[in-house]
Amino acid sequence: MALPLPKQTEVYAVHRETSTGPPIDVPPGGLPPLVTLSLAPNKYLVTAKLLVINVSSEPKQVSCTLRPMGTPGTPYDTSTVTLAPLSQAGEMHNLVLHCVIELTAAGGVDVVCGHWGATGDIRADYIWLTALSISSVTKTEPI
């Protein structure tokens, strides 16, 4: 049985364009955000996707976080991966972040990535951040 479609749905998205140039550097300390999406008060299903690439000759661990816009507040989701050195299998990896949020005031979300290497060691490409407005949020308990 198919569920009825919601009467109104809005999608907000931002794509950090890198196809016309090289991938962007991921800062070692994690700031500034790689991408930001401003949102009106509402309930949202938020997803982010990016390809992280190790361009150094050493393995590197990189961590990306989906968080409230402009704050070091409690992250909505975090993903971490250890990348192999440049030109070896595992030198790049797609990271995906996901959350359901309810904003009672205007705000938004940031994607922040960082690592403990030198500037220029990690790059990011094909970055998407999308928020889909939803009509309700049902809180569930962790499994």
C-alpha positions in Angstrom: 0.0 0.0 0.0 1.4 3.4 -1.0 1.4 6.2 1.5 -0.2 9.5 0.5 2.2 12.2 -0.6 2.6 15.3 1.6 0.6 18.3 0.4 3.6 20.6 0.3 7.3 19.7 0.2 10.2 22.1 -0.3 13.8 21.1 -1.0 16.8 23.4 -0.2 20.2 22.4 -1.5 23.6 23.8 -2.0 26.4 22.3 -4.1 30.0 23.5 -3.8 31.1 23.6 -7.4 34.5 22.0 -8.0 34.1 20.7 -11.5 35.7 23.8 -13.1 38.8 23.6 -10.9 40.7 21.4 -8.5 39.0 20.0 -5.4 39.1 22.3 -2.4 41.5 22.0 0.6 40.1 20.6 3.8 41.5 22.7 6.6 43.5 20.8 9.2 41.6 22.4 12.1 38.1 22.0 10.6 37.2 25.7 10.0 35.8 27.4 8.0 32.9 25.1 7.0 33.1 23.6 3.6 29.5 24.4 2.8 26.6 26.1 4.6 22.8 26.0 4.0 20.5 28.7 5.6 17.0 27.5 6.5 13.8 29.0 7.7 12.0 27.6 10.8 10.6 24.2 9.9 11.3 20.5 10.2 13.9 19.0 7.8 15.5 15.8 6.7 19.1 16.9 6.0 21.7 14.9 4.1 25.3 15.8 3.0 27.7 13.9 0.7 31.3 14.6 -0.2 34.3 12.9 -1.6 37.4 13.3 0.5 40.8 12.6 -1.1 44.2 12.1 0.5 46.9 13.9 -1.6 49.8 13.2 0.9 52.2 10.3 1.0 51.0 9.2 4.4 47.7 7.7 5.6 45.4 10.3 7.0 42.3 10.3 9.1 39.6 12.8 8.2 36.4 13.6 10.1 33.3 15.5 8.8 30.5 16.8 10.9 27.0 18.0 10.1 26.2 20.7 12.7 24.1 23.7 13.5 25.1 26.6 11.3 27.8 28.9 12.7 28.2 27.1 16.1 30.5 24.5 17.6 27.3 23.1 19.2 26.3 19.4 19.4 26.8 17.8 16.0 23.9 16.3 14.3 26.1 13.6 12.7 29.8 12.8 12.3 31.6 10.4 9.9 35.3 9.5 10.1 37.5 7.6 7.6 41.2 6.7 7.4 42.5 7.2 3.9 45.4 5.4 2.3 48.3 7.4 0.9 48.1 9.1 -2.6 48.0 6.7 -5.5 47.0 3.7 -3.4 43.7 1.9 -3.2 41.6 3.7 -0.5 43.1 7.2 -1.1 39.6 8.6 -1.5 36.2 7.9 0.1 32.6 9.2 -0.1 31.3 10.4 3.3 27.6 10.7 3.9 26.0 12.6 6.8 22.3 12.5 7.8 19.9 14.0 10.4 16.3 15.1 11.1 16.0 18.5 12.7 13.4 20.9 13.8 14.3 24.6 13.7 12.2 26.9 15.8 14.0 30.0 14.5 15.9 30.8 11.3 19.2 29.0 11.2 20.8 26.3 9.1 23.4 23.6 8.9 27.2 23.5 8.2 29.4 20.7 7.0 32.8 21.0 8.7 35.7 18.6 8.0 39.1 18.4 9.5 42.2 16.3 10.0 45.6 16.4 11.8 47.8 16.7 8.8 49.3 19.7 7.0 47.4 22.2 4.9 46.8 20.7 1.5 46.9 17.1 2.6 43.2 16.4 2.3 40.9 17.7 -0.5 37.1 17.5 -0.9 35.1 17.3 -4.1 31.4 16.8 -5.2 30.0 18.4 -2.1 26.2 18.4 -1.7 24.2 19.6 1.3 20.4 19.1 1.0 17.4 19.8 3.3 14.0 18.5 2.6 11.1 20.1 4.6 8.9 17.5 6.2 5.5 17.7 7.9 6.3 15.9 11.2 9.2 14.5 13.2 8.8 11.4 15.3 11.6 10.9 17.8 12.9 7.4 18.0 15.1 5.7 20.5 18.6 4.5 19.5 18.8 0.8 18.6 
